[in-house]
């Protein structure tokens, strides 16, 4: 009898005493590495391993547990929910942002973010939907730590750690978007990626030359579109969404379909967006005068009074996007993917040019970017059949076509000038990964790229923006990258890359400039670069230290080397002797990623050698100016400065102060200087261009049940004019130096009362409600107090109060 009682007791207590494996996954079923498990109220149990698993002892399985992972909503588990030998917990994505140490797959080589010694930030599709970002530029500006400049409404140029335009590498689905004509000023190319079709945006901060080669000085912005899912049982799913926002009378309509079978899958997405003229804020500082107002505009050749000067007439545009992807399982361990993307726009008015005044009157009757078209086709083969050379191999072949047209007509002039530019970019890249020993992994590969630029202009005799007889770039590179785990806490990673580029450009005898014979024969500009990177990570007890030394380079492209264009009364002329710029970056970061209070602090410094800058120059005949159609245009050219240096820090914090409530804040401060030669030969220290003033955001976030809401303040401090970049220097040490800033990429002419960029702040509110698993609504109120402000270096004022509503239905 006593033996039977003992047996019954053992059977009843067995579920309570056996160990349980807890597996933590995200919404898509991927394991979350490093998820924290806490026995309430404050006893830490441990973190999940590479499989997202943690073994719990019997005591842990009888108490209330809190499972948390940065960027995801915490889950509470009662002891009754943790039973048996295996328990799975699915965490829901929350807010994203800089505080990230995730199992998210990022970058060209689809690596775990937790394994990379870089500062990484992601923005998930749900976040983009909730705040109703109608362009990828808006998503970057509103949801990430990058600064975004706009010269017109149809634009958005990301600034990453003081680097902008062709010093930041844009990538879509592993294919580089940067081509031979990405300029050093401000770009609008980011908007050609459909925000509705994105799975997420990945930001890899710092020099990314090791994996990507040229251009990734400030970092890499990787747009990852939605991946079709295999469906063993067949079926069809999809989404449809619509959004409307008041400030630009803008709407967005988008739909996507996911379909397939056990060995094939497809995804089709279509969207259209229309933006009317943008209304600026009406709450204006008293000392702004008429700055930023649109008192009149041009219709035909007639200057018309604007009844609502806050309405920035001539800023609206429309955009159309199409995406088609397929995946095929072509054999055991073999997967083939096809990717077709097409984006085009109507004419996009260059708003800052349309508001330009010359001799007391508007200068332009028309200044449009013609339909901006991007077409991409790619084939990717992933081979997961392990061999002696690799465990995983990826081959990516792509071709990308970009059309950029500029259409200009001066007020009162019947002549319309058209600058037509087509760029074709062919790329082939190979990436291999091989585990050498437990804890040691090798990655290596290479890439080959060919860009061809075709530039034309009408009417006859009009100067082409790029060499009229053709130009192009041929580039190749190889790299090797090794990571090694020293202990349970330390991991090292480093590698080398060699890259070679050859640029060619040929000018014509019919060009409006009498070019030297060498220009007519064709100039050649070769450059090579060997770069290295070394990083170390230490992780223990929820704390993480990260160190990184990374080199970068940017070989001059056709836009740097051979452009001929006019802006702000100055003309830029080619410099065939331009050399590559190189960077050396040191970065140190600390993260606390567990508990109710989390923190990440990153300090960095970059030394840029041979920095490409714009300065006063001469025509090939030695003349310092060109007379064109009655305008005297002084000449600029790109040259290599002695050196430039940029340093700064990023700080992000999150505090979960109550169930379902979180306070988040982030701030970014940076400073840049460069050495620039004066006419007497002295090297002077002056501000570097593209350096935004300190900026950030802070707010309260709430997520519970079907509700998700946030209240956020965005801010920027002022930047005085003497901190703006210098375009040219006159004078001597004896007479004193004078700095000319007009014509620099910082656009000092676009500031109120000529004293620089004032500080500003806005209050913004967002809310989303899930009516059911299929239907959800989103509302927003941005710039609630209707404040007028114009971000640093931007040519168009930001939106005034912007009320938005959206609806999304999935099936």
BAVEXTI-697902 format. One record per residue (C-alpha): residue in one letter; residue number from 0; z, y negated, x. Coordinates in steps of 0.5 Angstrom, whole numbers, plus 2048, in hexadecimal, padded with zeros to 3 digits. Layout:
REM residues N
 res   n   w   v   u
   a NUM   Z   Y   X
...
REM end
This chain:
REM residues 811
 res   n   w   v   u
   x   0 800 800 800
   x   1 802 7FB 806
   x   2 7FB 7FD 809
   x   3 7F7 7FB 803
   x   4 7FB 7F5 802
   x   5 7F9 7F3 80A
   x   6 7F2 7F5 809
   x   7 7F1 7F1 802
   x   8 7F4 7EB 806
   x   9 7EF 7EC 80C
   x  10 7EA 7EC 807
   x  11 7EC 7E6 804
   x  12 7ED 7E2 80A
   x  13 7E7 7E4 80E
   x  14 7E2 7DE 80B
   x  15 7E8 7D9 80D
   x  16 7E9 7DC 814
   x  17 7E2 7DE 816
   x  18 7DE 7D8 81A
   x  19 7D8 7D4 817
   x  20 7D2 7D1 81A
   x  21 7D1 7CB 817
   x  22 7C9 7C8 818
   x  23 7C8 7C1 817
   x  24 7C0 7BF 815
   x  25 7BD 7B9 813
   x  26 7B9 7B8 80C
   x  27 7B3 7BB 80F
   x  28 7B7 7C1 812
   x  29 7B7 7BF 819
   x  30 7BD 7C1 81D
   x  31 7C2 7BB 81F
   x  32 7C4 7BB 826
   x  33 7CB 7B8 827
   x  34 7CD 7B7 820
   x  35 7D4 7B6 820
   x  36 7D9 7BB 81C
   x  37 7E0 7B8 81A
   x  38 7E6 7BB 817
   x  39 7E9 7B5 813
   x  40 7EC 7B1 814
   x  41 7EB 7B0 81B
   x  42 7EB 7B7 81F
   x  43 7E4 7B8 822
   x  44 7E1 7BF 822
   x  45 7DB 7BE 826
   x  46 7D3 7BD 826
   x  47 7CD 7C1 824
   x  48 7C9 7C4 82A
   x  49 7C2 7C4 82B
   x  50 7C1 7C9 825
   x  51 7C5 7C4 821
   x  52 7CB 7C9 820
   x  53 7D2 7C9 821
   x  54 7D7 7CF 821
   x  55 7DD 7CD 81D
   x  56 7E4 7D1 81E
   x  57 7E7 7D3 818
   x  58 7EC 7CD 817
   x  59 7E6 7C8 817
   x  60 7E3 7CC 811
   x  61 7E9 7CB 80D
   x  62 7EA 7C4 80D
   x  63 7E5 7BE 80B
   x  64 7E0 7BC 810
   x  65 7DC 7B6 811
   x  66 7D5 7B7 814
   x  67 7D1 7B1 817
   x  68 7CB 7AF 81B
   x  69 7C9 7A8 81D
   x  70 7C4 7A6 818
   x  71 7C6 7AB 813
   x  72 7CA 7AB 80D
   x  73 7D1 7AF 80F
   x  74 7D2 7B5 80B
   x  75 7D9 7B7 809
   x  76 7DB 7BF 808
   x  77 7E1 7C2 804
   x  78 7E4 7C8 807
   x  79 7E1 7CC 801
   x  80 7DA 7CA 803
   x  81 7DA 7CD 80A
   x  82 7DA 7D4 809
   x  83 7D7 7DA 80C
   x  84 7D4 7DB 813
   x  85 7CE 7D5 812
   x  86 7CF 7CE 80E
   x  87 7C9 7C9 80E
   x  88 7CA 7C2 80D
   x  89 7C4 7BD 80C
   x  90 7C5 7B6 80E
   x  91 7C1 7B0 80B
   x  92 7BE 7AB 80F
   x  93 7C1 7A4 80E
   x  94 7C0 79E 812
   x  95 7BC 79F 818
   x  96 7BC 79A 81E
   x  97 7BE 799 825
   x  98 7C5 79E 825
   x  99 7C1 7A4 826
   x 100 7C2 7AB 829
   x 101 7BE 7AF 825
   x 102 7BA 7B6 825
   x 103 7B5 7B2 823
   x 104 7AE 7B4 826
   x 105 7AB 7AD 829
   x 106 7A5 7AB 82E
   x 107 79F 7AE 830
   x 108 7A2 7B5 832
   x 109 7A6 7B6 82C
   x 110 7AC 7B6 830
   x 111 7B3 7B6 82D
   x 112 7B6 7AF 82D
   x 113 7BD 7B1 830
   x 114 7B9 7B4 836
   x 115 7B6 7AD 838
   x 116 7BA 7A8 83D
   x 117 7B7 7A2 839
   x 118 7B9 79E 833
   x 119 7B6 7A0 82D
   x 120 7B6 79E 826
   x 121 7B3 7A1 820
   x 122 7B1 79E 819
   x 123 7B0 7A4 814
   x 124 7AB 7A3 80E
   x 125 7B1 7A3 809
   x 126 7B3 79D 80C
   x 127 7AC 799 80C
   x 128 7AC 79B 804
   x 129 7B3 798 803
   x 130 7B2 791 806
   x 131 7AB 791 803
   x 132 7A7 790 80A
   x 133 7A0 78F 808
   x 134 79D 78F 80F
   x 135 79F 792 816
   x 136 7A1 78C 819
   x 137 7A6 78A 813
   x 138 7A9 791 814
   x 139 7AA 78F 81C
   x 140 7AD 788 81A
   x 141 7B1 78A 815
   x 142 7B4 791 817
   x 143 7B4 791 81F
   x 144 7B6 78E 825
   x 145 7B0 78B 827
   x 146 7AE 784 825
   x 147 7A7 782 822
   x 148 7A3 77C 823
   x 149 79D 77A 81D
   x 150 798 775 81E
   x 151 795 777 817
   x 152 798 77B 811
   x 153 793 781 813
   x 154 796 782 81A
   x 155 79D 784 81D
   x 156 79D 784 825
   x 157 7A3 788 827
   x 158 7A7 786 82D
   x 159 7AB 78B 831
   x 160 7B0 789 836
   x 161 7AC 782 837
   x 162 7A6 786 838
   x 163 7A0 785 832
   x 164 799 787 831
   x 165 796 78B 836
   x 166 79C 78C 83A
   x 167 79F 790 834
   x 168 79B 797 833
   x 169 79A 798 82B
   x 170 798 7A0 82A
   x 171 797 7A3 823
   x 172 798 7AB 823
   x 173 797 7AB 82A
   x 174 791 7A7 82B
   x 175 792 7A1 82F
   x 176 78F 79B 82B
   x 177 78F 796 831
   x 178 788 795 833
   x 179 784 791 838
   x 180 784 78A 834
   x 181 78C 78A 832
   x 182 78E 783 834
   x 183 794 780 837
   x 184 795 77B 832
   x 185 797 77E 82B
   x 186 794 784 827
   x 187 793 786 820
   x 188 791 78D 821
   x 189 797 790 81F
   x 190 795 78F 818
   x 191 790 793 818
   x 192 794 799 817
   x 193 796 79B 810
   x 194 79E 79A 80F
   x 195 79D 79E 809
   x 196 79B 7A4 80C
   x 197 7A0 7A4 812
   x 198 7A5 7AA 813
   x 199 7A9 7A5 818
   x 200 7A8 7A0 81D
   x 201 7AB 7A1 824
   x 202 7AD 79C 829
   x 203 7AE 79E 831
   x 204 7B0 798 834
   x 205 7AF 797 83C
   x 206 7A9 799 840
   x 207 7A5 79F 83E
   x 208 7A0 7A0 843
   x 209 7A2 7A7 845
   x 210 7A0 7AA 83E
   x 211 79B 7A4 83C
   x 212 798 7A1 842
   x 213 796 799 842
   x 214 799 794 83D
   x 215 79F 797 83B
   x 216 7A3 792 83F
   x 217 7A8 790 839
   x 218 7A8 796 836
   x 219 7A4 79B 831
   x 220 7A3 79A 829
   x 221 7A1 7A1 827
   x 222 79F 7A1 81F
   x 223 79F 7A8 81D
   x 224 79C 7A9 816
   x 225 79E 7AF 812
   x 226 79C 7B6 814
   x 227 79A 7BB 80E
   x 228 79E 7C1 80D
   x 229 79C 7C8 80D
   x 230 79D 7CB 806
   x 231 79D 7D3 806
   x 232 79D 7D3 7FE
   x 233 798 7CD 7FD
   x 234 799 7C7 7F9
   x 235 798 7C0 7F9
   x 236 79D 7BA 7FA
   x 237 79C 7B3 7FB
   x 238 79F 7AC 7FA
   x 239 79C 7A5 7F6
   x 240 7A0 79E 7F7
   x 241 79F 797 7F5
   x 242 7A2 791 7F8
   x 243 7A2 789 7F6
   x 244 7A5 784 7FA
   x 245 7A5 77C 7F8
   x 246 7A4 778 7FE
   x 247 79D 77A 7FF
   x 248 79C 77D 7F8
   x 249 79A 783 7FC
   x 250 79A 78A 7FA
   x 251 799 791 7FD
   x 252 796 797 7F9
   x 253 796 79E 7FD
   x 254 796 7A5 7FC
   x 255 796 7AC 800
   x 256 795 7B3 7FF
   x 257 798 7B9 803
   x 258 794 7C0 802
   x 259 793 7C6 805
   x 260 794 7CD 806
   x 261 798 7D2 80B
   x 262 793 7D1 811
   x 263 790 7CA 80F
   x 264 793 7C3 80C
   x 265 790 7BC 80B
   x 266 792 7B5 809
   x 267 78E 7B0 806
   x 268 791 7A9 805
   x 269 78E 7A2 803
   x 270 790 79C 802
   x 271 78E 794 800
   x 272 792 78E 801
   x 273 791 787 7FF
   x 274 794 781 802
   x 275 793 77A 7FF
   x 276 795 773 802
   x 277 79C 774 805
   x 278 7A1 76F 802
   x 279 7A6 76C 807
   x 280 7AD 76A 806
   x 281 7AF 764 802
   x 282 7B6 763 805
   x 283 7B4 75F 80B
   x 284 7B8 75B 811
   x 285 7B8 754 810
   x 286 7B5 752 817
   x 287 7AF 757 816
   x 288 7AB 752 813
   x 289 7A4 755 811
   x 290 7A4 75A 816
   x 291 7A2 761 813
   x 292 7A0 75E 80D
   x 293 798 75F 80A
   x 294 797 758 807
   x 295 78F 759 807
   x 296 78A 75E 808
   x 297 783 75F 809
   x 298 77E 761 803
   x 299 777 761 806
   x 300 777 75B 80A
   x 301 77C 757 805
   x 302 783 756 807
   x 303 787 757 801
   x 304 78E 755 7FF
   x 305 793 75B 7FE
   x 306 797 75A 7F8
   x 307 79C 75F 7FB
   x 308 79D 75E 803
   x 309 7A2 764 803
   x 310 79C 768 801
   x 311 798 76A 808
   x 312 791 76A 805
   x 313 78C 76E 809
   x 314 791 774 80B
   x 315 790 779 806
   x 316 78C 780 808
   x 317 78B 787 805
   x 318 78B 78D 809
   x 319 788 795 807
   x 320 78B 79B 80B
   x 321 789 7A2 80B
   x 322 78C 7A8 80E
   x 323 78A 7AF 80E
   x 324 78D 7B5 812
   x 325 78D 7BC 813
   x 326 790 7C2 816
   x 327 78E 7C9 818
   x 328 791 7CF 81A
   x 329 78C 7D2 81E
   x 330 790 7D7 822
   x 331 796 7DA 824
   x 332 79A 7D4 827
   x 333 793 7CF 826
   x 334 793 7C9 822
   x 335 78D 7C5 821
   x 336 78E 7BE 81E
   x 337 789 7B9 81C
   x 338 78A 7B1 81A
   x 339 786 7AC 817
   x 340 788 7A5 816
   x 341 784 79F 813
   x 342 787 798 812
   x 343 783 792 810
   x 344 784 78B 80E
   x 345 781 785 80A
   x 346 781 77F 80E
   x 347 787 77D 811
   x 348 788 775 812
   x 349 78B 773 819
   x 350 790 76E 816
   x 351 793 76B 81C
   x 352 78B 769 81D
   x 353 78A 766 816
   x 354 790 762 817
   x 355 78E 75F 81D
   x 356 78D 757 81D
   x 357 788 754 822
   x 358 787 74C 822
   x 359 78B 74C 81C
   x 360 788 751 818
   x 361 787 758 817
   x 362 783 75B 81C
   x 363 780 762 819
   x 364 77D 763 812
   x 365 77D 76A 813
   x 366 781 76F 818
   x 367 781 776 816
   x 368 782 77D 81A
   x 369 77C 780 816
   x 370 77D 787 813
   x 371 782 78A 818
   x 372 780 792 819
   x 373 783 798 81C
   x 374 781 79F 81C
   x 375 784 7A5 81F
   x 376 782 7AC 820
   x 377 786 7B1 824
   x 378 787 7B8 825
   x 379 78D 7BB 828
   x 380 78E 7C2 82A
   x 381 795 7C5 82B
   x 382 796 7CB 82F
   x 383 79D 7CF 82E
   x 384 79B 7D5 832
   x 385 79F 7D5 838
   x 386 79C 7D6 83E
   x 387 79D 7D6 846
   x 388 79B 7CF 846
   x 389 79E 7CC 83F
   x 390 7A2 7CE 839
   x 391 79F 7C9 835
   x 392 798 7C5 836
   x 393 795 7BF 832
   x 394 78E 7BD 832
   x 395 78C 7B6 82F
   x 396 785 7B4 82E
   x 397 784 7AD 82B
   x 398 77F 7A8 829
   x 399 781 7A1 827
   x 400 77D 79B 824
   x 401 77F 794 824
   x 402 77B 78E 821
   x 403 77E 787 822
   x 404 77A 781 81F
   x 405 77B 77A 820
   x 406 778 775 81B
   x 407 778 76E 81C
   x 408 776 767 819
   x 409 778 760 81B
   x 410 779 75B 816
   x 411 773 758 814
   x 412 76F 75C 818
   x 413 769 760 815
   x 414 769 765 81B
   x 415 76E 76C 81A
   x 416 76F 76F 820
   x 417 770 777 820
   x 418 773 77B 826
   x 419 772 782 825
   x 420 776 787 829
   x 421 776 78F 828
   x 422 77A 794 82D
   x 423 779 79B 82D
   x 424 77F 79F 830
   x 425 77E 7A6 832
   x 426 785 7AA 835
   x 427 786 7B1 837
   x 428 78E 7B3 839
   x 429 791 7B9 83B
   x 430 799 7BB 83B
   x 431 79C 7C1 83D
   x 432 7A3 7C3 83D
   x 433 7A7 7C9 841
   x 434 7AE 7CB 841
   x 435 7AF 7CD 849
   x 436 7B6 7CF 848
   x 437 7BB 7CE 843
   x 438 7BD 7C7 843
   x 439 7B7 7C5 847
   x 440 7B0 7C3 843
   x 441 7AA 7C0 846
   x 442 7A5 7BC 842
   x 443 79E 7BA 845
   x 444 797 7B8 843
   x 445 792 7B3 843
   x 446 78D 7AE 840
   x 447 786 7AB 840
   x 448 784 7A5 83C
   x 449 77D 7A1 83C
   x 450 77D 79B 838
   x 451 776 797 837
   x 452 776 790 834
   x 453 770 78D 831
   x 454 770 785 82F
   x 455 76B 781 82C
   x 456 76B 77A 829
   x 457 767 776 824
   x 458 763 772 823
   x 459 75F 772 82A
   x 460 762 76F 830
   x 461 769 770 82D
   x 462 76E 772 833
   x 463 770 77A 832
   x 464 778 77B 832
   x 465 777 780 837
   x 466 771 782 83C
   x 467 76A 781 838
   x 468 767 787 83C
   x 469 76D 78C 83B
   x 470 774 78E 83E
   x 471 778 794 83E
   x 472 77E 798 841
   x 473 77E 79F 844
   x 474 785 7A1 846
   x 475 789 7A8 847
   x 476 790 7AA 849
   x 477 794 7B0 84B
   x 478 79C 7B1 84A
   x 479 7A1 7B5 84B
   x 480 7A8 7B5 848
   x 481 7AE 7BA 84A
   x 482 7B5 7BA 846
   x 483 7BB 7BE 848
   x 484 7C2 7BF 845
   x 485 7C7 7BE 84B
   x 486 7CD 7C0 846
   x 487 7D0 7C0 83F
   x 488 7D0 7B8 840
   x 489 7CA 7B6 845
   x 490 7C3 7B6 844
   x 491 7BE 7B3 849
   x 492 7B7 7B2 848
   x 493 7B1 7AF 84C
   x 494 7AA 7AF 84E
   x 495 7A4 7AC 851
   x 496 79D 7A9 84E
   x 497 796 7A7 851
   x 498 791 7A3 84E
   x 499 78B 7A0 84F
   x 500 786 79B 84C
   x 501 77F 798 84D
   x 502 77D 792 849
   x 503 776 790 848
   x 504 773 789 845
   x 505 76C 786 845
   x 506 76A 77F 843
   x 507 763 77D 841
   x 508 75F 777 843
   x 509 75E 775 83C
   x 510 766 773 83C
   x 511 768 76C 83B
   x 512 76B 76C 842
   x 513 767 76D 848
   x 514 76A 773 84B
   x 515 76A 775 853
   x 516 765 77A 855
   x 517 76B 77F 855
   x 518 76D 77E 84E
   x 519 766 780 84C
   x 520 766 786 850
   x 521 76C 788 84D
   x 522 773 787 850
   x 523 777 78E 851
   x 524 77F 78E 851
   x 525 782 794 854
   x 526 78A 795 854
   x 527 78F 79B 855
   x 528 796 79C 854
   x 529 79B 7A1 856
   x 530 7A1 7A0 851
   x 531 7A8 7A4 851
   x 532 7AE 7A5 84C
   x 533 7B5 7A8 84D
   x 534 7BA 7A8 848
   x 535 7C1 7AB 847
   x 536 7C5 7AD 841
   x 537 7CD 7AE 840
   x 538 7CF 7B1 839
   x 539 7D7 7B3 838
   x 540 7DB 7B2 832
   x 541 7D7 7AE 82E
   x 542 7D5 7A9 833
   x 543 7CF 7A8 837
   x 544 7CD 7A4 83D
   x 545 7C6 7A4 83F
   x 546 7C2 7A1 845
   x 547 7BB 7A0 846
   x 548 7B6 79D 84C
   x 549 7AF 79D 84A
   x 550 7A9 79A 84C
   x 551 7A3 797 848
   x 552 79C 794 84A
   x 553 797 791 846
   x 554 790 791 849
   x 555 78C 78B 846
   x 556 787 78C 841
   x 557 781 789 83E
   x 558 785 783 83A
   x 559 789 782 841
   x 560 783 782 846
   x 561 77D 77F 842
   x 562 77E 77C 83C
   x 563 77B 775 83A
   x 564 77E 771 834
   x 565 781 76B 832
   x 566 788 769 82F
   x 567 78C 763 82E
   x 568 787 75E 832
   x 569 786 763 838
   x 570 781 768 83A
   x 571 783 76F 83D
   x 572 77E 771 843
   x 573 77E 778 846
   x 574 781 77A 84D
   x 575 77E 780 850
   x 576 783 781 855
   x 577 789 782 851
   x 578 78E 787 853
   x 579 793 78C 84F
   x 580 79A 78A 84D
   x 581 79F 78F 84F
   x 582 7A7 78F 84C
   x 583 7AD 792 84F
   x 584 7B2 793 849
   x 585 7BA 795 84A
   x 586 7BE 797 844
   x 587 7C5 798 842
   x 588 7C7 79A 83B
   x 589 7CE 79D 838
   x 590 7CE 7A0 831
   x 591 7D4 7A2 82D
   x 592 7D1 7A6 827
   x 593 7D6 7AA 824
   x 594 7DC 7A7 81F
   x 595 7DC 7A2 81A
   x 596 7DA 79D 81F
   x 597 7D4 79E 824
   x 598 7D1 799 829
   x 599 7CB 799 82E
   x 600 7CB 794 833
   x 601 7C5 793 838
   x 602 7C4 78F 83E
   x 603 7BD 78E 841
   x 604 7B9 78A 846
   x 605 7B2 78B 848
   x 606 7AE 788 84E
   x 607 7A7 787 84D
   x 608 7A3 786 853
   x 609 79C 783 853
   x 610 79D 780 84C
   x 611 797 77E 849
   x 612 797 777 846
   x 613 793 772 843
   x 614 792 76B 848
   x 615 78D 766 849
   x 616 787 768 84C
   x 617 780 766 84D
   x 618 779 768 84B
   x 619 774 76C 850
   x 620 771 765 852
   x 621 778 762 854
   x 622 779 75E 84E
   x 623 780 75D 84A
   x 624 77D 75C 844
   x 625 777 75E 83F
   x 626 774 759 83A
   x 627 772 75E 834
   x 628 76F 75A 82D
   x 629 773 754 82F
   x 630 779 757 831
   x 631 77C 756 838
   x 632 77F 75D 839
   x 633 784 75E 83F
   x 634 783 765 842
   x 635 789 76A 843
   x 636 788 771 846
   x 637 78D 777 847
   x 638 790 778 84E
   x 639 795 77C 851
   x 640 79C 778 852
   x 641 7A0 77A 858
   x 642 7A5 77D 853
   x 643 7A9 77D 84D
   x 644 7B0 780 84B
   x 645 7B3 781 844
   x 646 7BA 784 842
   x 647 7BE 784 83C
   x 648 7C2 789 838
   x 649 7C2 78C 831
   x 650 7C8 78D 82D
   x 651 7C9 791 826
   x 652 7CF 794 823
   x 653 7D1 797 81C
   x 654 7D7 798 819
   x 655 7D8 79D 813
   x 656 7DE 799 810
   x 657 7DF 79D 809
   x 658 7DB 7A3 806
   x 659 7D4 7A1 804
   x 660 7D5 79A 808
   x 661 7D2 798 80F
   x 662 7D2 792 813
   x 663 7CC 791 818
   x 664 7CB 78C 81D
   x 665 7C6 78B 823
   x 666 7C4 785 827
   x 667 7BF 784 82D
   x 668 7BF 77F 832
   x 669 7BA 77F 838
   x 670 7B8 77A 83D
   x 671 7B2 779 842
   x 672 7B0 775 848
   x 673 7AA 775 84C
   x 674 7A7 772 853
   x 675 7A1 76E 852
   x 676 79D 76A 857
   x 677 79D 762 857
   x 678 797 75E 85A
   x 679 79B 75D 860
   x 680 79C 764 861
   x 681 7A3 765 860
   x 682 7A5 76B 85B
   x 683 7A9 768 855
   x 684 7AE 76C 851
   x 685 7AC 76B 84A
   x 686 7AD 76F 843
   x 687 7A9 775 842
   x 688 7A5 775 83B
   x 689 7A6 77A 835
   x 690 7AD 779 836
   x 691 7B0 778 82F
   x 692 7B7 775 82E
   x 693 7BD 779 82C
   x 694 7BC 77D 825
   x 695 7BF 782 821
   x 696 7C2 784 81A
   x 697 7C9 786 817
   x 698 7CA 789 810
   x 699 7CE 78E 80B
   x 700 7CA 795 809
   x 701 7CC 799 803
   x 702 7CA 7A0 801
   x 703 7CD 7A4 7FC
   x 704 7CA 7A9 7F7
   x 705 7C3 7A6 7F4
   x 706 7C4 79F 7F7
   x 707 7C3 79C 7FE
   x 708 7C4 795 7FF
   x 709 7C5 790 805
   x 710 7C6 788 806
   x 711 7C4 786 80D
   x 712 7C4 77F 811
   x 713 7BE 77E 816
   x 714 7BF 779 81B
   x 715 7BC 776 821
   x 716 7BF 770 826
   x 717 7BB 76A 828
   x 718 7B6 76A 82E
   x 719 7B5 763 831
   x 720 7AF 761 834
   x 721 7B1 761 83B
   x 722 7B1 768 83A
   x 723 7AA 769 838
   x 724 7A5 76C 83D
   x 725 7A1 767 842
   x 726 79A 767 841
   x 727 798 763 847
   x 728 79C 75E 84C
   x 729 79A 758 84F
   x 730 79D 753 854
   x 731 7A1 755 85B
   x 732 7A8 755 85E
   x 733 7A7 74E 860
   x 734 7A5 74B 85A
   x 735 7A8 750 855
   x 736 7A5 756 851
   x 737 7A3 755 84A
   x 738 7A2 75C 845
   x 739 79D 75C 840
   x 740 79F 762 83B
   x 741 799 761 836
   x 742 794 767 836
   x 743 79A 76C 838
   x 744 79B 772 834
   x 745 7A1 76F 831
   x 746 79D 76A 82D
   x 747 7A2 764 82E
   x 748 79D 760 82A
   x 749 79F 764 824
   x 750 7A7 761 824
   x 751 7AA 75C 820
   x 752 7AB 755 823
   x 753 7A9 758 82A
   x 754 7B0 75A 82C
   x 755 7AF 762 82B
   x 756 7B1 767 826
   x 757 7B7 766 822
   x 758 7BC 76B 820
   x 759 7BB 76E 819
   x 760 7BF 773 815
   x 761 7BD 777 80E
   x 762 7C1 77B 809
   x 763 7BD 781 807
   x 764 7BF 786 801
   x 765 7BC 78D 800
   x 766 7BD 793 7FB
   x 767 7BA 799 7F9
   x 768 7BC 79E 7F3
   x 769 7BA 7A5 7F2
   x 770 7B8 7A6 7EB
   x 771 7B7 7AD 7EC
   x 772 7B5 7B2 7F2
   x 773 7AE 7AF 7F1
   x 774 7AE 7A8 7EE
   x 775 7B2 7A2 7F2
   x 776 7B2 79B 7F2
   x 777 7B3 795 7F7
   x 778 7B4 78E 7F7
   x 779 7B5 789 7FC
   x 780 7B7 781 7FD
   x 781 7B5 77F 804
   x 782 7B7 778 806
   x 783 7BB 777 800
   x 784 7BD 76F 802
   x 785 7B5 76E 802
   x 786 7B6 76B 809
   x 787 7B0 768 80D
   x 788 7B0 76B 814
   x 789 7AA 76D 819
   x 790 7AC 773 81E
   x 791 7AB 771 826
   x 792 7A4 771 828
   x 793 7A1 772 821
   x 794 79B 76E 81E
   x 795 79D 76F 816
   x 796 7A4 76E 813
   x 797 7A8 774 810
   x 798 7A8 775 809
   x 799 7AD 771 805
   x 800 7B1 775 7FF
   x 801 7AD 77C 7FE
   x 802 7AF 780 7F8
   x 803 7AC 787 7F8
   x 804 7AC 78D 7F4
   x 805 7A9 794 7F5
   x 806 7A9 79B 7F2
   x 807 7A7 7A1 7F5
   x 808 7A6 7A8 7F2
   x 809 7A5 7AF 7F5
   x 810 7A3 7B5 7F3
REM end
